[in-house]
Structure formats: structure tokens, C-alpha cells
């Protein structure tokens, strides 16, 4: 597994697993379309399941074919409002590990119980809490990686080019036999089109669509610096 990837997988332990046919259907539904990451900065007024689920509804009305969301309650609220596949994750910052995207087995189980069809996990070679390797973690959830995403490019100790990392997308498409999700730093339509041209299965866009806090800061800072 390329260390700047994030793995996405559907179905987990036996008592919570989904059928292989359903998993294939979920990934097929994402092909060639836009997934929108519906998240909000912690501590802001919009950081509520109600707002996040309304945000998800809105982007689906606009044509999004999938949602990426952080947090158990957010995923649960979103699934009550939309019928497109949801990629769920839990951001958990721990002193014992640099891995913060769905680092624990309990996170995986709770996300599926909340309704996430697909669960995003950190697929880098960094150790999880208690020294658990990526390979061991996958053994614990009795699953394999079904999709690879470029989410963590530029967010690990490994040097990466300016985002979006289209080179990494192309490399993963050439190397892997599973779909590749292009994610991270996509702000322009042309960038999304380029990702599809190099073979991306789908493209996930977040901040450029759903983060009014950072977008407002961007314009305010431009005024202050002028």
C-alpha cells in the first residue's frame, strides 16, 4: 500500500457485514461522479449533525453522488436524509499514534452501525494505538481494502507536491487493481476533470464546497494583506 493513501472498505466483522454484491453496487454508484465531504471545523456554529445533514441534502440535490462525513452522529443524521452512499470516518487525535482517521476497531463498527456503507481508514504504514500495524488492523476487521484514496497526501511526514496530487492519482491507478478516489486540494473544475483523465474512479471535494469558515478566512486575510 502506498503510504500516502487512505483506504476505503465496505463491510466489517461477521455480525455487521454487508454482502459482496451490495459492496460492489456502492462503489459502482460512485464511478465518474462527485463525492462531497460534508464536515465543519470543530467549535464553529455549523458543527452540528443537523447542519451537516442539511448540507449533505443540499449537495445531493445539486448532483453529488456520494457523501464523505466525519463523526458517528453526523453519519447517522445524514443517512436519515440521503440515499446515496456515505463514506464515514472518525477523526480521533491520540497521543499514542499519529494515525487519526478511524484508528480504532470500535470506530469501524460504530460507523457501520450508524449507516455508513463505506468506511475510510488510514492505510499508511504508521502504527496505530498499541503498536497495531495496518495489516494487523485489517485482520482485526476481517476485511481487505476495496478502494484507495489520496486523502493523506501532504498530511504525513512524507514529502508531497502541491495539492491536488494528480501524479499520485496516476501512479495509484497504474499500480493498483482497485478503484482510486482523488481527494485533497481540489478547488477547480479543471482539476477534477484532470483527475478523471488520469484514471480516478471518483473525485471527493470538501473545503471548496462545504467549508464557509475557511473560505471566509481566505477572503478576510486577502483584505488584511492588501
C-alpha positions in Angstrom: 0.0 0.0 0.0 1.4 3.4 -1.0 2.0 5.3 2.3 0.2 8.5 1.3 -3.1 6.7 0.8 -6.3 6.3 2.7 -8.1 3.0 2.4 -11.8 2.7 2.0 -13.6 -0.5 2.7 -17.2 -1.8 2.9 -18.4 -4.4 5.4 -16.6 -5.5 8.5 -17.0 -8.1 11.2 -19.3 -11.0 10.6 -22.2 -9.7 12.6 -22.2 -6.3 10.9 -21.0 -7.3 7.4 -22.8 -6.5 4.2 -22.9 -8.7 1.1 -20.2 -8.6 -1.6 -22.9 -7.7 -4.1 -24.0 -4.7 -2.1 -20.4 -3.5 -1.7 -19.9 -3.7 -5.4 -23.0 -1.7 -6.0 -21.9 1.0 -3.6 -18.6 1.5 -5.4 -20.2 1.3 -8.9 -22.6 4.1 -7.8 -19.6 6.4 -7.2 -17.9 5.9 -10.6 -17.5 9.0 -12.7 -19.2 11.4 -10.2 -18.6 13.8 -7.4 -18.4 12.9 -3.8 -18.7 15.8 -1.4 -17.1 15.9 2.0 -19.6 17.4 4.5 -17.6 18.5 7.5 -17.3 21.6 9.7 -14.4 23.0 11.8 -14.7 21.9 15.4 -16.2 24.6 17.6 -18.0 26.5 14.9 -21.7 27.2 14.9 -22.2 24.8 11.9 -20.6 21.9 13.7 -23.9 20.1 14.4 -25.5 16.9 12.9 -28.4 19.0 11.8 -26.4 21.4 9.8 -24.1 18.7 8.4 -27.1 16.6 7.3 -28.8 19.6 5.7 -25.5 20.3 3.9 -25.5 16.7 2.6 -29.0 17.0 1.4 -28.2 20.2 -0.5 -25.1 18.8 -2.3 -27.1 15.7 -3.3 -29.8 17.9 -4.7 -27.1 19.6 -6.7 -25.8 16.4 -8.2 -23.3 14.8 -5.7 -23.4 11.0 -6.0 -21.8 10.3 -2.6 -21.1 11.9 0.8 -18.0 11.8 3.0 -18.6 12.6 6.6 -16.8 12.6 9.9 -18.3 11.5 13.2 -20.8 8.9 14.2 -23.7 11.2 14.9 -23.1 13.1 11.7 -23.2 9.9 9.6 -26.4 8.8 11.4 -28.1 12.1 10.7 -27.0 12.1 7.1 -28.3 8.6 6.4 -31.8 9.7 7.5 -31.8 12.4 4.8 -30.0 11.0 1.7 -30.0 7.7 -0.2 -26.5 8.0 -1.8 -23.5 6.0 -0.4 -21.9 7.6 2.6 -18.2 7.3 3.3 -17.8 7.5 7.0 -14.8 8.2 9.2 -13.9 9.1 12.7 -11.2 11.7 13.4 -9.6 10.7 16.7 -6.4 12.5 17.8 -4.5 10.4 20.3 -1.1 10.9 22.0 -0.1 7.3 21.3 -0.3 7.4 17.5 -0.1 9.8 14.5 -3.0 7.9 12.9 -6.2 9.9 13.4 -8.6 8.7 10.7 -10.6 5.8 12.1 -7.8 4.5 14.2 -9.8 2.0 16.3 -11.8 -1.1 15.7 -14.7 0.3 17.6 -14.8 3.3 15.3 -15.3 0.9 12.3 -18.1 -0.9 14.0 -19.9 2.2 15.1 -19.7 3.8 11.7 -21.3 0.8 10.1 -24.0 0.7 12.8 -24.6 4.4 12.0 -25.3 3.5 8.4 -22.0 4.2 6.6 -21.8 2.0 3.5 -18.1 2.6 3.2 -15.6 3.2 6.0 -12.5 5.3 5.5 -9.3 4.3 7.4 -5.7 5.4 7.4 -3.9 3.0 5.1 -0.4 4.3 5.8 2.3 2.2 7.4 2.2 4.3 10.6 1.5 2.4 13.7 -2.0 2.6 15.3 -2.6 2.7 19.1 -0.9 -0.1 20.9 1.5 -0.6 18.1 -1.1 -2.1 15.7 0.1 -2.2 12.1 -2.2 -1.5 9.1 -2.0 -5.2 8.2 -3.0 -6.3 11.7 -5.8 -3.8 11.8 -7.2 -5.2 8.6 -7.0 -8.7 10.0 -9.0 -7.5 13.1 -11.8 -6.2 10.9 -11.6 -9.2 8.7 -11.6 -7.2 5.5 -9.5 -6.0 2.6 -9.1 -2.6 1.1 -11.6 -2.1 -1.7 -10.6 1.4 -2.7 -7.6 3.7 -2.3 -7.8 7.4 -1.8 -5.2 10.1 -1.9 -6.7 11.9 1.1 -3.5 11.9 3.2 -1.1 13.1 0.6 0.7 16.1 2.2 -0.5 15.2 5.7 2.2 12.8 6.7 5.9 13.1 7.2 6.5 12.0 3.6 7.1 15.0 1.3 4.4 15.6 -1.3 3.9 18.0 -4.2 1.4 20.9 -4.1 -2.2 19.7 -3.9 -4.0 18.3 -5.7 -1.5 15.4 -6.2 -2.6 14.3 -9.6 0.7 12.5 -10.1 -0.1 10.2 -7.1 -3.6 9.5 -8.6 -2.0 8.4 -11.9 0.6 6.3 -10.1 -2.0 4.6 -8.0 -4.3 3.9 -11.0 -1.3 2.3 -12.8 -0.2 0.3 -9.8 -3.4 -0.9 -8.1 -6.2 -3.1 -9.3 -8.8 -1.4 -7.2 -10.6 2.0 -7.8 -8.8 5.2 -6.8 -10.5 8.1 -5.3 -8.9 11.5 -6.0 -9.1 13.7 -2.9 -7.2 16.6 -1.3 -6.9 20.1 -2.6 -9.4 20.1 -5.5 -10.8 23.6 -5.9 -11.3 24.0 -9.6 -13.5 22.1 -12.1 -10.4 21.7 -14.4 -8.6 19.9 -11.6 -11.5 17.5 -11.2 -11.5 16.9 -14.9 -7.8 16.2 -14.9 -8.2 13.6 -12.1 -10.7 11.7 -14.2 -8.4 11.9 -17.2 -5.6 10.1 -15.3 -8.0 7.4 -14.2 -9.7 8.4 -10.9 -12.8 6.4 -10.1 -14.4 9.4 -8.4 -13.3 12.7 -7.0 -14.0 14.0 -3.5 -14.2 17.7 -2.9 -14.6 19.3 0.6 -13.4 22.7 1.6 -14.1 24.3 -1.8 -17.8 23.5 -1.4 -18.6 22.9 2.3 -16.3 25.0 4.5 -17.6 28.6 4.8 -15.3 29.2 7.8 -12.1 28.6 5.9 -13.4 30.3 2.7 -14.4 33.4 4.7 -10.9 33.4 6.4 -9.3 33.2 2.9 -11.1 36.4 1.7 -10.7 38.3 5.0 -7.0 37.6 5.0 -6.8 38.9 1.5 -8.3 42.1 2.6 -5.9 42.4 5.6 -2.9 41.7 3.5 -3.8 44.2 0.7 
